[in-house]
Amino acid sequence: MENNIKCLVKACDEMELEHQFIDSEQNFVRVKMDNGWQYFELNKTPFNSEVAFCICKDKSHSYQLLKDIVRFPTTLSFLDFNVAAKYNQYKQHNSMASALANIDDNLKYPVVVKQNKGALGENVFLCADALEAESALKAVFNRQSEHYDYLALAQSFIKPKAEYRLLCVYGKPVLAYLRGNAAATFNVKYWEQGEQASLVTDRTLFKQLADFIAPIYSEFSMGWVGFDIIIDEHDELYLIELNASPQFNNFIENNGSDLIVEAYKQALGILSKK
């Protein structure tokens, strides 16, 4: 049983909600509520609508929807230059040279290149120059890779002082934690570098993070989302991405599971009334 499901089950037990495991590994479970069964699979939940989940997963769409509401790094999108002819109408760049010229025109190196629908730090590159950006784009568009994506992003690099994740339940911020030592390294897969997720206990900082993302909820609602936020050297906040199915393994390893269980209890309580 994975950590997300362990926390969900403990929340159900404490709330006296009937639940049943569907698979033998006990990572697929349903919870009985007045409005019927609700289904959970690993870190996937019924708290978000399908479209909200897809918007969070699609970093390009997140940026296009929210860039005028909350501060993002400037982001460019590139469709695989070799997509099938029926998708040519969506291509703005037909070659690597054209894409690199666009990066030169709109961003300053170093830049971050990453796949559009990636997770867990896969296919995320900090590129010091055009040669490294070309290599990164080729990696994203490598059809032999299990991490292939037909859409690649290039973003302005925000030099971080710190990076945080803020978890919100139906618009209410419930916990935040520091994601490794972002100031010391490019903060990708920090959990593999022996770094820890540290709970934010400073109420002023917590409020700063919560206030930063609050305007998003006037645009569209989400039930369960982790916001990845960078604070740069000048104390400006930037939203990097949204995660509608966050995992909490590193957080639980270093902080225990009680706060995650409480978050599930809050979300289940709201869901039961819908």
C-alpha positions in Angstrom: 0.0 0.0 0.0 1.4 3.4 -1.1 1.6 6.4 1.2 -1.3 8.3 -0.4 -3.6 5.4 0.2 -2.3 4.7 3.7 -3.2 8.3 4.6 -6.6 8.1 2.9 -7.5 4.9 4.7 -6.5 6.3 8.1 -8.6 9.4 7.4 -11.5 7.1 6.5 -11.0 5.1 9.7 -11.0 8.3 11.8 -14.1 9.6 10.1 -15.8 6.2 10.3 -16.3 6.1 6.5 -16.8 2.7 5.0 -14.1 1.8 2.4 -13.3 -1.3 0.4 -10.1 -2.3 -1.4 -10.6 -3.3 -5.0 -7.1 -4.6 -5.9 -4.9 -7.1 -4.1 -2.2 -4.5 -3.6 -4.6 -2.3 -1.8 -3.8 0.8 -3.9 -7.3 1.0 -5.5 -10.0 1.8 -3.0 -13.5 3.1 -2.9 -15.1 5.1 -0.1 -18.8 5.1 0.6 -20.5 8.4 1.0 -24.1 9.6 1.1 -23.8 10.5 -2.6 -22.4 7.1 -3.5 -19.0 5.4 -3.9 -16.0 7.6 -4.5 -12.9 6.0 -6.0 -9.2 6.5 -5.3 -6.3 5.0 -7.1 -2.8 5.6 -5.8 -2.4 9.4 -5.9 -5.5 10.0 -8.1 -8.6 11.4 -6.3 -12.1 12.4 -7.1 -11.6 15.8 -5.6 -10.9 17.5 -9.0 -13.0 17.6 -12.1 -11.5 15.9 -15.1 -10.9 19.2 -16.8 -9.2 20.7 -13.7 -6.9 17.6 -13.5 -6.0 18.0 -17.2 -5.3 21.7 -16.9 -2.9 21.1 -14.0 -1.2 18.3 -15.9 -0.8 20.4 -19.1 1.8 23.0 -18.1 1.3 24.9 -21.3 -2.5 25.3 -20.7 -1.9 26.2 -17.1 0.4 29.0 -18.2 -1.9 30.3 -20.9 -4.9 30.3 -18.5 -3.2 31.8 -15.5 -0.2 33.9 -16.7 -2.2 37.2 -16.3 -3.5 36.2 -12.9 -0.4 35.0 -11.1 3.3 35.5 -11.9 4.9 32.7 -14.0 8.3 32.4 -15.6 7.9 33.4 -19.3 7.1 30.2 -21.1 7.4 29.2 -24.8 5.8 26.0 -26.3 7.2 23.9 -29.2 5.3 21.1 -31.0 7.4 18.2 -32.1 8.8 19.2 -35.5 8.0 15.7 -36.8 4.4 15.3 -35.9 2.0 13.7 -38.4 0.9 16.0 -41.2 -2.6 16.3 -39.8 -1.2 18.3 -36.9 0.8 20.7 -39.0 -1.8 23.4 -38.4 -0.6 23.6 -34.8 3.1 24.0 -35.6 4.6 27.4 -35.2 8.1 26.1 -35.8 9.1 23.6 -38.4 12.7 23.1 -37.4 15.0 23.1 -34.5 16.7 26.2 -35.9 13.4 28.1 -35.8 12.7 27.0 -32.2 16.1 28.0 -31.0 15.8 31.4 -32.7 12.5 31.9 -30.9 14.2 31.1 -27.6 17.0 33.6 -28.4 14.5 36.3 -29.2 12.3 35.9 -26.1 14.4 34.4 -23.3 17.9 34.8 -21.9 20.1 31.8 -21.0 20.2 29.9 -18.9 16.7 28.5 -19.7 14.7 25.6 -18.4 13.6 23.1 -21.1 11.1 20.4 -20.1 8.3 18.2 -21.4 4.8 19.6 -21.1 3.1 16.7 -19.2 6.1 15.4 -17.3 6.2 14.6 -13.6 8.7 13.7 -10.9 11.4 15.8 -12.5 11.7 13.6 -15.7 13.0 15.4 -18.8 13.7 18.7 -17.1 16.9 20.4 -18.1 18.7 23.6 -17.2 20.4 24.8 -20.4 23.3 27.2 -20.4 23.3 27.9 -24.1 21.6 27.0 -27.4 23.6 23.7 -27.8 22.2 22.5 -24.5 18.7 23.7 -25.4 18.9 21.7 -28.7 20.0 18.6 -26.8 17.1 19.0 -24.3 14.5 19.5 -27.0 15.8 16.4 -28.8 15.4 14.4 -25.5 11.8 15.6 -25.1 11.0 14.7 -28.7 12.8 11.3 -28.6 10.1 8.9 -29.6 12.1 5.9 -28.4 12.0 7.3 -24.8 9.2 6.3 -22.4 9.1 10.0 -21.5 8.5 11.2 -25.0 6.2 14.3 -25.2 5.0 15.9 -28.4 5.1 19.3 -26.7 8.2 20.9 -25.1 8.4 24.0 -23.0 11.2 26.5 -22.7 11.0 28.8 -19.6 13.0 31.7 -18.2 15.1 30.4 -15.4 14.2 31.9 -12.0 17.2 31.7 -9.8 15.6 30.5 -6.5 16.2 31.4 -3.0 13.7 28.7 -2.0 11.1 26.5 -3.5 7.9 25.5 -1.8 4.8 23.3 -2.3 1.5 24.6 -1.0 -1.3 22.1 -0.8 -4.8 23.4 -1.1 -8.1 21.6 -0.4 -11.0 23.1 -2.2 -9.3 26.5 -2.2 -8.2 26.3 1.4 -4.4 26.2 2.0 -3.7 23.4 4.5 0.0 22.9 4.5 3.2 24.0 2.9 6.7 22.6 2.8 10.2 23.6 1.6 11.3 21.4 -1.3 15.0 20.7 -0.6 17.7 23.3 -0.8 16.8 25.1 -4.0 19.4 27.8 -3.4 22.2 25.3 -3.6 21.3 23.5 -6.8 18.9 23.2 -9.7 16.0 21.8 -7.7 15.0 18.8 -9.8 14.5 15.5 -8.1 15.7 17.0 -4.8 14.6 13.9 -3.0 17.2 11.9 -4.8 19.9 14.2 -3.6 19.5 13.4 0.0 17.6 16.6 0.6 14.4 16.8 2.7 10.9 18.3 2.6 10.6 20.6 5.6 7.3 21.8 6.9 6.6 25.5 6.8 5.8 26.6 10.4 6.3 30.4 9.8 2.8 31.7 9.6 3.9 34.9 7.8 5.5 32.8 5.1 2.5 30.5 4.9 0.2 33.4 4.4 2.5 34.9 1.8 2.3 31.7 -0.2 -1.4 31.3 0.2 -2.1 34.9 -0.7 0.0 34.5 -3.9 -2.1 31.8 -5.4 -5.5 32.9 -4.0 -6.5 34.8 -7.2 -6.4 31.5 -9.2 -9.6 30.3 -7.5 -11.5 33.2 -9.0 -10.7 31.7 -12.4 -11.4 28.1 -11.9 -11.9 25.8 -9.0 -9.9 22.7 -7.9 -10.4 20.4 -5.0 -6.9 19.0 -4.4 -3.8 20.6 -5.8 -0.2 21.2 -4.9 1.2 24.5 -6.1 5.0 24.6 -6.7 6.2 28.1 -5.9 9.7 29.7 -6.2 10.8 32.7 -4.2 13.7 34.3 -6.2 16.7 36.3 -5.0 14.6 39.5 -5.0 11.8 37.9 -2.9 9.4 37.7 -5.9 7.1 34.7 -6.0 6.7 32.6 -9.2 4.3 29.8 -9.8 6.2 27.0 -11.5 3.4 24.4 -12.0 0.3 22.9 -10.5 0.0 19.2 -9.4 -3.5 17.7 -9.1 -2.2 14.3 -8.0 0.7 15.1 -5.6 2.7 12.4 -3.9 3.9 12.9 -0.3 6.6 10.3 0.1 9.4 12.6 0.9 7.3 14.8 3.1 6.0 11.8 5.1 9.5 10.4 5.5 10.6 13.6 7.2 7.5 14.9 8.8 5.2 11.9 9.4 1.7 11.4 7.9 -0.6 13.2 10.4 -0.9 16.4 8.3 -1.6 14.5 5.1 -4.3 12.5 6.9 -5.8 15.7 8.1 -5.8 17.1 4.6 -7.6 14.0 3.4 -10.2 14.4 6.2 -10.9 17.9 5.2 -11.3 17.0 1.5 -13.5 14.0 2.3 -15.7 16.1 4.5 -16.3 18.6 1.7 -16.7 16.0 -1.0 -19.3 14.2 1.1 -21.5 17.3 1.1 -21.4 17.8 -2.7 
